[in-house]
Structure formats: structure tokens, C-alpha cells
């Protein structure tokens, strides 16, 4: 599903190059559940952004579901991202002026899906995640846990095979975080490839495969 070979990412800070990723080789199979841990600045989010086609590697190659996406144009990468990858972020990134339902429908609107189908899918997901009565509320009217459930619905409404979650419980209380983890793991149980970046050792330990990054490299790759 995900194949990275020799991935490097170099940023310029002033006139000094900073190597955020150093020769990453990584294979993640379809349907795996992987946690990605490590200290701040170790390269976790940079790696996730490259896997999610939100950033480009400075060197190396990346194949996603058999397709070499390394040299695709921005427009081509955006299409692959829309079809193949869902994102869940720590700070939700919902659009403040839109209702929960319209936030969930946005990816389908951009993909040209007809209005009736957009409504059907968004209603189904909001009901499944216990948000049917909050569908017409804006993000400011929702709790943190409710916002994250809306964000998960938006991330999965296009039924992507890969779901990337960057600190998905980092802004939530314990009970809300547990509900979010349950939803993510249910999605994995249904076949979604799930990659979770976290500082929470308890959350990281739940994944059958656990990667640890240090200084832009994968230092550990534990299974079982």
C-alpha cells in the first residue's frame, strides 16, 4: 500500500539546510495499524505529511497503492489525495462558518458528488458517530470530542483506504479521546490502513506495529 525508499526532506532555515528526514525506507501493507512515536522534532509530522501528499520529499521515491506519486503534478497529487487518503488532525481544522453536516459534505462537493448523495452519506456518518442531533451546529457550538468526530466523518466520507491521524486525542479529555480511538480502531477493523502519530504511550502501544523516530530516522520498528 505505502512504499517509501530513500526519503529525505531538507528545509532551509535562513541559509542553513536542516535535514528533517534522513533516508527513510518504509513499507506499510494494506490494512495495517501503525503508530508513529518519538520526541518533538524527530520528523514524525514531516513523514506523515509526505505520506499524505501534503509535502514533497527532497529525495527518494514514494509509491502509493502501486502508483509512483513522487513526480506527479500538484493537481495530480491532489486528486490521489482526495481519493486515497483521509486526515484527522489534533486541532480538527473544521471550517468555522459551516455546520457539522456541511463540513462533512465538503470533500464530496469538491469531488462533484451530487447533492442527494452528499446528504445521504453525511447523514449516515453523523448518525453513526452520535452526532445526528448536532448536524446543523457550527464547530463553536460543539465540544472538542464532537468536533473530532465531525473531523473523522469528513476524513472518511470519501471512503479512502488510508487514514492518517496526527495527535488525534491530543486536544481531548480522556473520555472523548477514548471514543475517538474506538472510532479509529473500528475503521481499521473494517479494513482501513491506519497510521497514528502520537506522544501518548498508551495510544501508541495499542497499534500492532509501532515505529519510533529519532533525528529524522526510524530507530525502531516493533510488531506484536
Beta strands, then each sheet from edge to edge (+ up, - down):
strand 1: 2-13
strand 2: 16-28
strand 3: 33-38
strand 4: 59-64
strand 5: 67-68
strand 6: 85-89
strand 7: 162-166
strand 8: 193-197
strand 9: 209-214
strand 10: 217-223
sheet 1: 2+ 1- 4+ 5-
sheet 2: 6+ 7+ 8+ 3+ 9+ 10-
end
